[in-house]
Amino acid sequence: MIEVLAELEGNIGTVGYGIGAIGPGIGVGIVWAAYIQATARQPESAGLTRTYAFLGAALAEALALIGFVVPFIY
């Protein structure tokens, strides 16, 4: 006889989004860590690298928002 150890009820898309949000979270962390390191090494380039940091963070967050919407579509 097989015993049921765990049961999942509801929309499986929410579980998928929870797992899928890990990637953009790590990506945003890497972007800001690189910005801080670049600014610490060369402070005069902070203005230029800040633009790229916001762009990189926005693109990584866009993936998270797309992942948030997809479970509602299906």
N, C-alpha and C positions, 0 to 999 in steps of 0.2 A: 504494500500500500504506500502510495506517495503522499507525503504530507506537504501542504501548502505553507511555506514559510513567510511569504510576503504577497500582498495583493495590491495591485495598482488600479485605482478607479479614477475616472475622469478623463480629461484630455491628455493624451500622451505628448502633445505638442508643447505643453508647459514644461515637461521634463526635458524635452529636446532643447527648448530655449534656455533653460537653466544650464545645461551642459554647453550649449553654443555661446553663452555669454562669457565663458571663461576665456576664449580666444581674444575677443576685443578688449577685455579687461587687462590681459597680459600685454596686448599691443599698446594700449594707452600708457601703461606703466613703462614700457620700453622707450616709447617716444619721449616722455617727460624725463626719464633718466638720462637719455642721450642729450636732451636740451640742457639739463643741469650740468652735465659733464662738459659739454661744449662751451658753455658760458664760464665755467670755472677755469677752463684752459685758456680761453681767449675772450675776456670780458667785453672788448670793443665790438665783437660781432653778435652781441646779444640781441640787438634789434632785428637783424636779418634771420638769425636762427629761430627767434620767437615766432616769426611768420610761418616758417616750416613746421615748427612744433604744433601750432594750432591747426595747420592743414593736415598734418599726420594724425593728430588726435581726432579731428572731425571725420576723417575717412575711416578710422577704426571704429568710432562710435556709430557711423552709418551702417556698418555691418551688424552691430548690435541691434539697431532699430529695425533693420530688415528682418533679422531673426525674430524680433518681437512681433512683427506683423504677419509673418508667414503662417504661424499656427492658427491665426484667425481666418485665414483664407481657406484652409483645408478643413 
